[in-house]
Structure formats: structure tokens, C-alpha cells
Amino acid sequence: MSEYLKQYKDKHKSYHGIIFIDFKAAFDTVPHNNLLQIVSDKKFLNYFEMDLLNFLIKNSYLEINGSKYRIKKGVPQGSIISPLLFDIFMDDLINFLKNKPTREKVDPHN
């Protein structure tokens, strides 16, 4: 790969790239406290909606053999708002990437 990039730079006099991000178990790794803080900071929920979201997230439990364990990270599984909550959590990264200029695709396999 590094030889390919060197050849590309020699030919085009610059590097161009794109970032592909594949988050492993992305919906399972969102810290509840961080998510709630981000949603609160963005101020697009009213007090009642924020309180309801806080209740739903903070009262997520997993039951195994009669014992309940509080879930401290992840967006609600199977919920229609899970993708939206993940997007809100990732909003700063998404905006950063959106504001980058579009560049030519570099594919070392072609």
C-alpha cells in the first residue's frame, strides 16, 4: 500500500484520500451519559422530551437468570430512534467529514 501511495504522489504531486469508518458494534458502544449530554447541549428537545429520553435510557436493564443488570451504554436495541440517537452522538464527526472537500477516489486494487 505505501508503495502505491508513493507512486500516486509522484504522478499527481499530492495525496487525495477518503475515510471509510466501520464502527464495530456501533449502537452498543454509545455511553449513555455522553449521549444525554450531547442531546442536552444541542437543545432540540424540550424539557419533557429530554426527561423522557433520560428515563428510557437510564432504565434499560438486562435480565439474566432472574438478576437485573443496568445497561450503561448503547442505544435501545430495536427502537426506531436508535439510528437517530447514534447520528446525534456522531454529529460532530459527521459535520467535520461533510465539510471536507470532495476528492478523487484512490483505490489500490484497481
N, C-alpha and C positions, 0 to 999 in steps of 0.2 A: 504494500500500500504506500509506504513512504517513497519508494522509487517512482511510483505512478504520480504522486503529488509533485515530486521534484521535476519530472518531465513536463507535467502540466504547467508548472510555474515557469519553466524555461521557455515553453512555447507561447504562453499567454501573458507573461510578465506579472502575474498576480494569482492569488488564490481566490477561489469562489467556493462557497460551501452552503450546505443546508443542514439543519439539525433535525433528526428524527428522534423522538423520545418515546420510549416504550416503558411505561411505569409498571413494574411488576406488582400485581395486586393493588393497583392504584386506589380503588374505592375502599380498600381495607386498611389503608395506612394513614388516612387523614386524622390528625389529632383533634379530638373534639374541642378542646379549649382554644386552639388556634383557629379552627373553623368558626366558632362562635364569635371570637374577637374580630375576625375579618368581616363577617356578616354585619356585626355591630358597627364597625368602623365605616363601612360603605353606606350605612344609613338608608337602605332602601326598604327596610321592614319597619312597620310601626311597632309601638311598644308591645301590643298584644301578640302580633305575629312573631316578634323576637322571643317573647316569653314562651310561646307555644313551641317554637323550634328548639329553644333551650330545654324545655321539658321533654320533648321527644328524643332528643339526642342524649341527654343526661340520664334518661330512664330506659336505656337499652340494656337488656340482660340476656345472657346465655344460660340456659338451664341444662346441667349435666347430672344425671342420676339424682335428681331432686335438689341439687345445690345450684344456687343462682350466682352468676358472676357478672359484675358490671362491665360492659364493653366501653373502653376508654378511647378507642379510635375507630375510624371507618365511618362511612356514610351508611344510612339504613339500607340493608340489602333488600332488593325487590321493590323499593319505593320509587315512585315516579319522580320524586325530587332529587334522587341520588345523583344523576348526571349534572343537574343544575348546581347542587351543593359542591360537587367536585370542581366544576367550572369556576364557581365563585372562589373556591380555595386556590385555584391555579390562575386566577385572573391577572395577577401582576406578571407572571411568566408569559401568559398568552399575549398580553398587550406589548410586552417587550419584543416578542418574536414578530408580532404583526407590524411593528414599526420599523423593522429591519427591511432594507431594500431587497427586492426580489433579484435573485441571481441565477445564472446558468446552472443547470444540474450537472454535477460531476459524478459519473458512475464508473468506478474502476473495473466493472465487469463487462463493459462494452468497448 
